[in-house]
Structure formats: C-alpha cells, structure tokens
Amino acid sequence: MIYKLSTILRYSTLSSHPMARRKRTKKIVKNLKVHGIADKGMAVARDEEGLVYFVKGAVPGDEIDMLVLRKKKGFQTGIVNDFISYSSKRIVPVCEHFGLCGGCKWQNLSYPDQLHFKQENVNAAITRIAKLNDDIIEPIIGSKLTTFYRNKLEYSFSTKRWLTDEQIHSDATDLQKPALGFHAPGTFDKIIDVNKCHLQDDKSNKIRNWFRAYANEKNLSYYDIKGHNGFFRNLIVRNTTLGEWMINIVLGENQKEEILAICKKLIVDFPFITTLFYTVNKKVNDTILDQDVICYHGPGFIKEKLGDLTFKIGPKSFFQTNSTQAKVLYDNVVSFANLKGTENVYDLYTGTGSIALYLAAHCKKVVGIESVKEAINDAHYNKELNGITNADFLVGDVKDVLTPTFKDKYGHPDVIVTDPPRAGMHKDVVETLLELKAKKIVYVSCNPATQARDLLLLSALYDVTRIQPVDMFPHTSHIESIALLELQA
Ligand SMILES: C[S@@+](CC[C@H](N)C(=O)[O-])C[C@H]1O[C@@H](n2cnc3c(N)ncnc32)[C@H](O)[C@@H]1O
C-alpha cells in the first residue's frame, strides 16, 4: 500500500477547519497535474491560468481533484479530494510511521526524484525572486547517506498519543495511552509513538524504546503538555561519526532519587554513552537554552571530526545535523571563497565556529559572530582544541555587533561568509554588507527563498556568479544553497 487517504484526511485538519465548521460549499478544483514539492510536505500544482495550488497528500506526477481549504492572494491550499491517476514516481516508504510523522515527508519519492525537485525549487527562487539567470546554478550535490544521517533527535513524552483513523474506529479499549516520539504535524500536545525512526543511528531507537519500557515498568508519568505536569518530558539524543553519544533527559519534575536511578541504569545498559545529562525543566516551553543542564556522566560534550578539525559539541550548541554532508558543504564554501592566505574573513552566524575554523587554515584571520553564548564558548574551545591562533569570536546579534565601526577594530573584510537562520539576514545586516563592500560574499542558506530575497538586495553592488545547492536532509523539502557574490568592478 503506498497511500492512505484516510490518514491524510485525519491529519489534514479538515474536520477542524473553520470552512468545514461553517458548512460552506466545498470548492473542488478539478484535474490538477502536480508538478513540484514545497515546504511542509506540500506538493505544487498549477492550473491552465497559472494559478498556484499547494496540496497535501500528493506527489509530483499525480493527477488530482483538490478540495480547497484556504484561499490566499495568488495561491490556494488544500488536500486531495480524488486521485485521477497516481504518479509513476511513487515508491513504497521505508518507514512504518510514514504518513503520520512529519519528519520524512518525501519518503514516497525516490531519492533522485527528491533531488530533482529540490533543484527545481532552488532554480525557481533564483529566477523568480532574485531575478537571476539559472545558468549560474550547479547541479545539486546529494547526501551520501539517505537514512540514519542525522546526529541529533529530540523526542517528546506526552500523555496524549496521536491516534490513527484505524485506531479511533477500532474496538480497542486501551487507546488512551501515553506516547514517546515526535509531535504529530500541526499539533503541540499530541505525540506519535515511535517504534523505529530511520533518521539517526539505530542505537537512538534502542535508547528511546528503553525509556518507554523503563517508564512502564516503574510506572513513571509522561508529561501532560496542557496541564504542565508529569515526570518524563523530552529526550535529546546526539551522536557523532567518532562514535560518541550524548544524552540529555529532560524532566518536568525534580524527583532527584528517581532521576539518579535512571541515569545509573542507562549508562550500564548503554555503555557506549559518552556523556549523560539531565535537565529539570518546569517552564511552559521546551527550550533548555535557559536551563541548568546537569552532567551526570562523561566530559559534558561530544566531539566530531570534519576534515582535519575536531569540534566540541555541548548540550546547548548548534551543530550541522548531517555531519558527513556538513563536510561537503564546508568544502564547497572553501572552494567558493578561494582564499590565498592573505585575506581577512568575517563569518556571520558562526554557530560553534565551524565554518570560521574550517577557513582559518586558508586565510590570514577570521572573526565569527553568533548570538548564542554557549555556542561561542564552544567556538573558543574548538579554536584551542585545533591549535588555531588566527580566529576570534564574538557573541551578539549580527545586526548589533556588525556596526559601521566594527571594521576599525577587526579590519576591513576581504571575504564575508554568512550562514543565517531560515529567516535570512536582517535588512540592516544586508545594508551593512553593502557598505562594507567585501570583494566576495559566500552566502550559505537553508532557505532558498530568503536567500534569493537577500541576493536581490545585494545585487545592487554584487554579481551572483555561482550557486551550489547541497542536500543535507534527504526525504524532507529542506535544501541548503551556497551562493558566491563578487563585488562589481
Ligand atoms: C544556520 S546556523 C549556522 C551555524 C554555522 N554557520 C554552522 O555551519 O554550523 C545559524 C546560526 O545563527 C545563529 N543566529 C540566529 N540569529 C542570529 C542573529 N540575529 N545574530 C547572530 N547569530 C544568530 C543561530 O544561533 C545559529 O547558530
């Protein structure tokens, strides 16, 4: 079976959608040919007049009738009402949770097809938003690993399990069970109970399932996301290609004896765990960035190797989640920057300083800027660890740190590397870059649309000469894209 319409209807929010409640006449758009993929697992279709439709439940190549759920200026979103024909591109997803879990929405497309559609998305952003010619775009670089490629997963415990339609309509009487796994798409309190996930090394599955068994055996409670009570809350599992494992058990209640007993048994049962933390988080939100993370076992970090460099990753540090492909990404940044050893480089949104440190061997000096203090602490540590003496790191919002006088202290930049979050660069940062007039900018982005928006602004002074899409996240719509900008003569 490749497709469950009932499942898609179940999690499509159809029943809770205001249009459904008001009993408006259903609008069905007939005979749409689906041709592309978009964010959040939506497929894209266009009608004969060129109107755009984002549809849940279809893949490129399907012909469908779409039930419209929302109309916006210029596009409509909805779900498949009927299939006229199925795409020949459909394949059987490898994961038993496919269709419910939001993690790997394109597992029903072959990997070469996924890459094809990701490339099209970069091309569309570059041509339509940045108004550039697509001949500057290189063929996408695919990920060597397409399963078990992530080095970090965050699981949630919840008193509320997400139920499938089949379960709801079954005679089973034991459905009000807690769950340990991932949030169901579009819900904040319902969790899909995960048995096997194909994103992180299988040891991650074993650890997660151990917690389920342990909680059952000891009758320990799961977190009630609405009531804000309950013991087990989140489980963060990180690993590296060096075989190091870091676990952070996040609890909603401070039952010290119980917590210590869990930690003790966990490292006996999983001796490969190199660092074990626990965190008591009684706040309403899940973030642990502002919480005390207590180290029970190990050095308090894991190490990852990218090329010749070793990186320390702490419990609050950002690190690229596909390590193998991160090296490919950084090698392409080095190639675009084409440093001769004499340059002064800025690395904006530096995280744990990984790009800056990767470039240090190729330039005279580099300065990285990042807003998360703990990540900058790691960057300093990583600098020492790798014996690097020509890198500096500063904490703060790039828009505040990169003032017009910044260059007086840190030197005029020859090359700027920028790797902002999905929202892209703040417009003040773009303006500062235009004022700085570095010879080259290498713009790394996880969102081709905001990258293209910023490229259009930077085109006032720069020629965008190359774009290299890199796939870091197989089976998702995410795509990384590196752009090379060269200052106009
Ligand atoms: C896409 S990550 C890039 C990290 C790093 N370049 C790497 O390859 O690992 C974006 C980083 O920007 C940081 N960040 C987000 N907004 C920021 C801001 N306004 N100023 C400085 N850093 C910011 C995030 O904490 C995150 O570490």
The ligand as a Tripos MOL2 file, in Angstrom:
@<TRIPOS>MOLECULE
LIG
   27    29     1     0     0
SMALL
NO_CHARGES

@<TRIPOS>ATOM
      1 C1         22.1810   28.0660   10.1330 C.3       1 LIG1
      2 S1         23.0440   28.2360   11.6520 S.3       1 LIG1
      3 C2         24.6770   28.3430   11.0690 C.3       1 LIG1
      4 C3         25.7150   27.8820   12.0240 C.3       1 LIG1
      5 C4         27.1350   27.6700   11.4900 C.3       1 LIG1
      6 N1         27.4880   28.5570   10.4110 N.3       1 LIG1
      7 C5         27.3600   26.2160   11.0920 C.2       1 LIG1
      8 O1         27.5940   25.9350    9.9250 O.co2     1 LIG1
      9 O2         27.2900   25.3620   11.9800 O.co2     1 LIG1
     10 C6         22.6040   29.8370   12.0940 C.3       1 LIG1
     11 C7         23.2430   30.3070   13.3860 C.3       1 LIG1
     12 O3         22.8950   31.6760   13.5560 O.3       1 LIG1
     13 C8         22.6300   31.9380   14.9190 C.3       1 LIG1
     14 N2         21.7930   33.1490   14.9180 N.ar      1 LIG1
     15 C9         20.4710   33.2460   14.6540 C.ar      1 LIG1
     16 N3         20.0870   34.5270   14.6360 N.ar      1 LIG1
     17 C10        21.2050   35.2700   14.8880 C.ar      1 LIG1
     18 C11        21.4550   36.6580   14.9740 C.ar      1 LIG1
     19 N4         20.4750   37.5380   14.7870 N.pl3     1 LIG1
     20 N5         22.7090   37.0760   15.2300 N.ar      1 LIG1
     21 C12        23.7140   36.1650   15.4030 C.ar      1 LIG1
     22 N6         23.5330   34.8300   15.3270 N.ar      1 LIG1
     23 C13        22.2970   34.3850   15.0710 C.ar      1 LIG1
     24 C14        21.9890   30.6710   15.4120 C.3       1 LIG1
     25 O4         22.1220   30.5490   16.8090 O.3       1 LIG1
     26 C15        22.7800   29.6050   14.6460 C.3       1 LIG1
     27 O5         23.8950   29.1830   15.3800 O.3       1 LIG1
@<TRIPOS>BOND
     1     1     2 1
     2     2     3 1
     3     2    10 1
     4     3     4 1
     5     4     5 1
     6     5     6 1
     7     5     7 1
     8     7     8 2
     9     7     9 1
    10    10    11 1
    11    11    12 1
    12    11    26 1
    13    12    13 1
    14    13    14 1
    15    13    24 1
    16    14    15 ar
    17    14    23 ar
    18    15    16 ar
    19    16    17 ar
    20    17    18 ar
    21    17    23 ar
    22    18    19 1
    23    18    20 ar
    24    20    21 ar
    25    21    22 ar
    26    22    23 ar
    27    24    25 1
    28    24    26 1
    29    26    27 1
@<TRIPOS>SUBSTRUCTURE
     1 LIG1         1 GROUP 0 **** ****
